[in-house]
Amino acid sequence: MSQALQDLLDLLDLEQIEEDIFRGRSHSAVVPRVFGGQVAAQALVAAGRTVPADRPAHSLHAYFLRPGDPGAPIVYTVDRIRDGRSFTTRRVVAVQHGKPIFHLSASFQTYEEGLEHQAPMPSAPDPATLPTSHERLRGYGHLAPDVVERFLEAREAVDLRYVDEPPYGRFGEPREPHSQVWFRTNGKLDDDPLLHVVLATYVSDMTLLDSVLLAHGRGGWAVGDVVGASLDHAMWFHRPFRADEWLLYDQESPSAHGGRGLGQARIYTQDGQLAITVIQEGVVRVPR
């Protein structure tokens, strides 16, 4: 396991300070606020620690309310909304400086047999044939060195490989609003299903709005031609998966309007199983 991955796991290992109350910390992000994927992942950890281990998470719905302060702890309070025969529901509020910055609802379910179908996996090249983040970013002479270093630092725990050029790699002309990324953790994880769901939640916020930028030929914050932030985030966990094995993140944007852009995606295992569906809306504004 890489040291960066161990540091991330330590970050997600919340301190319990009272029954159903947990405290988390932050580390530096590529923008001067707490990374949204970190808050979502920590909130899911808090919820999951109040649920029996035989009830894995099957969905989450969240809103980002205020920018997080990376220099201050985050307190997560869990409400035990429902404990049914098959489903368990939790609500989590994340607070900093006395104000909520994020809230999440998550649902957990006991395993049961049922109807089975899925959308087929789209074609994509083998991840082993694609450049690593380090190889790709080092080739972008138009990006400031500190931007490259911040990107690399943020992705040390995760091996994330774009199928095509990311928005900040080639911009200026609109492209199809579709992006594909392979990812896995930089090291093996234990078998706790919640841990794999939490790591996928963390990564899911890294690239989902890329397809919005591609549709308009924008490079994003790295080149300063848009400003943005996540507004809400929803995930459905359909089938078991491992975050330390390759996952294909197939993303597209059906709409942008009113200073907001919508991204939707499906995450597949390398053998073609549809594991997760993700939808996110974010602020995407052109600087005046």
MIFI-531976 format. One record per residue (C-alpha): x, y, z; residue in one letter. Coordinates in steps of 0.2 Angstrom, whole numbers, padded with zeros to 4 digits, always signed. Last residue first. Layout:
<atoms>
XYZA
...
</atoms>
This chain:
<atoms>
-0083+0190-0078R
-0078+0173-0075P
-0088+0159-0084V
-0098+0150-0071R
-0101+0131-0068V
-0110+0128-0052V
-0112+0109-0050G
-0125+0095-0052E
-0120+0077-0049Q
-0127+0060-0054I
-0118+0043-0051V
-0123+0025-0055T
-0113+0012-0048I
-0107-0007-0050A
-0112-0011-0068L
-0103-0027-0071Q
-0092-0028-0087G
-0076-0038-0081D
-0066-0022-0078Q
-0080-0016-0065T
-0091-0003-0072Y
-0095+0015-0065I
-0110+0024-0074R
-0111+0043-0075A
-0121+0058-0075Q
-0115+0076-0075G
-0126+0092-0074L
-0120+0110-0076G
-0126+0125-0067R
-0124+0144-0071G
-0142+0145-0078G
-0140+0130-0090H
-0129+0115-0094A
-0137+0099-0099S
-0135+0080-0104P
-0117+0079-0097S
-0108+0063-0099E
-0097+0051-0089Q
-0090+0033-0090D
-0080+0029-0074Y
-0072+0012-0078L
-0066+0003-0062L
-0049-0006-0060W
-0047-0016-0044E
-0043-0008-0027D
-0060+0000-0027A
-0068-0018-0026R
-0086-0021-0032F
-0102-0027-0026P
-0117-0023-0036R
-0130-0009-0038H
-0123+0006-0028F
-0133+0021-0032W
-0125+0038-0030M
-0131+0056-0029A
-0122+0072-0027H
-0127+0090-0025D
-0120+0107-0028L
-0102+0104-0033S
-0091+0119-0036A
-0086+0130-0050G
-0076+0144-0058V
-0072+0144-0077V
-0058+0149-0089D
-0045+0149-0075G
-0033+0136-0083V
-0033+0124-0069A
-0051+0130-0064W
-0058+0122-0079G
-0051+0119-0097G
-0067+0125-0106R
-0071+0119-0124G
-0090+0121-0121H
-0095+0103-0121A
-0079+0097-0114L
-0082+0108-0098L
-0099+0099-0094V
-0090+0082-0098S
-0077+0086-0084D
-0091+0088-0071L
-0089+0070-0065L
-0070+0071-0063T
-0065+0071-0045M
-0081+0069-0036D
-0083+0050-0039S
-0065+0047-0031V
-0071+0049-0013Y
-0088+0040-0016T
-0077+0025-0024A
-0067+0025-0008L
-0082+0025+0003V
-0090+0011-0006V
-0074+0001-0005H
-0073+0004+0014L
-0091-0001+0016L
-0088-0018+0009P
-0074-0022+0022D
-0062-0034+0012D
-0046-0025+0016D
-0038-0013+0003L
-0024-0016-0009K
-0013-0002-0015G
-0014+0014-0026N
-0033+0014-0027T
-0041+0011-0043R
-0047+0022-0058F
-0051+0021-0076W
-0058+0038-0083V
-0070+0041-0098Q
-0077+0057-0104S
-0092+0063-0114H
-0099+0080-0118P
-0092+0078-0136E
-0079+0092-0139R
-0080+0111-0139P
-0064+0120-0145E
-0053+0130-0134G
-0046+0116-0123F
-0034+0101-0123R
-0026+0096-0107G
-0037+0106-0095Y
-0052+0097-0101P
-0045+0079-0099P
-0037+0072-0115E
-0044+0055-0119D
-0045+0038-0109V
-0040+0047-0093Y
-0031+0037-0080R
-0033+0038-0061L
-0021+0028-0050D
-0028+0034-0033V
-0018+0038-0017A
-0006+0050-0026E
-0021+0059-0034R
-0022+0075-0024A
-0003+0077-0024E
-0002+0075-0042L
-0016+0088-0045F
-0007+0100-0033R
+0010+0098-0041E
+0003+0101-0059V
-0006+0117-0052V
+0011+0123-0044D
+0020+0120-0060P
+0008+0131-0070A
-0001+0122-0084L
+0004+0126-0102H
+0018+0114-0102G
+0006+0099-0100Y
+0017+0084-0102G
+0021+0081-0084R
+0002+0080-0082L
+0000+0065-0093R
+0015+0054-0086E
+0010+0058-0068H
-0008+0055-0071S
-0004+0038-0078T
-0004+0036-0097P
-0016+0023-0104L
-0011+0005-0111T
-0013-0003-0094A
-0031+0004-0093P
-0037-0007-0107D
-0046+0004-0120P
-0064+0007-0118A
-0080+0000-0125S
-0096+0004-0116P
-0102-0008-0103M
-0120-0015-0106P
-0135-0008-0096A
-0140-0020-0083Q
-0152-0034-0079H
-0157-0044-0064E
-0174-0047-0054L
-0172-0052-0036G
-0162-0061-0022E
-0159-0052-0006E
-0144-0044+0003Y
-0149-0033+0018T
-0151-0015+0014Q
-0143+0002+0018F
-0149+0020+0014S
-0139+0036+0015A
-0145+0054+0017S
-0131+0067+0017L
-0129+0085+0023H
-0115+0097+0020F
-0108+0113+0027I
-0119+0115+0042P
-0114+0130+0053K
-0107+0131+0070G
-0089+0134+0064H
-0090+0118+0054Q
-0104+0106+0054V
-0107+0090+0043A
-0125+0083+0045V
-0129+0065+0042V
-0145+0056+0039R
-0147+0037+0040R
-0159+0025+0033T
-0159+0006+0036T
-0168-0006+0025F
-0173-0024+0026S
-0183-0027+0042R
-0183-0008+0046G
-0171+0003+0055D
-0176+0021+0051R
-0170+0039+0054I
-0155+0036+0065R
-0148+0054+0064D
-0129+0055+0063V
-0119+0070+0067T
-0103+0074+0058Y
-0091+0087+0065V
-0078+0094+0053I
-0061+0099+0060P
-0054+0116+0055A
-0040+0121+0043G
-0048+0114+0027P
-0062+0126+0029D
-0077+0118+0020G
-0087+0128+0007P
-0105+0129+0011R
-0121+0119+0007L
-0115+0104-0003F
-0130+0093-0004Y
-0131+0074-0003A
-0140+0058-0009H
-0134+0041-0005L
-0138+0024-0011S
-0136+0005-0009H
-0125+0005+0007A
-0121-0013+0014P
-0132-0021+0027R
-0123-0036+0035D
-0111-0024+0044A
-0125-0017+0055P
-0127+0002+0053V
-0121+0016+0065T
-0103+0015+0058R
-0110+0017+0040G
-0117+0034+0043A
-0101+0041+0050A
-0091+0032+0035V
-0104+0040+0023L
-0101+0057+0030A
-0082+0054+0028Q
-0084+0050+0010A
-0095+0064+0006A
-0084+0076+0015V
-0069+0069+0006Q
-0077+0070-0011G
-0081+0088-0009G
-0063+0093-0007F
-0061+0105+0008V
-0058+0123+0002R
-0043+0132-0007P
-0044+0121-0023V
-0033+0106-0027V
-0035+0100-0009A
-0025+0100+0007S
-0029+0088+0020H
-0045+0087+0031S
-0050+0082+0048R
-0065+0072+0054G
-0075+0071+0070R
-0089+0059+0074F
-0106+0060+0083I
-0118+0045+0084D
-0114+0042+0102E
-0100+0054+0107E
-0083+0059+0101I
-0080+0045+0088Q
-0064+0049+0078E
-0066+0046+0060L
-0055+0034+0050D
-0057+0043+0033L
-0041+0053+0035L
-0032+0038+0041D
-0037+0029+0025L
-0031+0044+0015L
-0014+0043+0023D
-0013+0025+0020Q
-0017+0028+0002L
-0003+0042+0001A
+0009+0030+0010Q
+0006+0017-0004S
+0000+0000+0000M
</atoms>
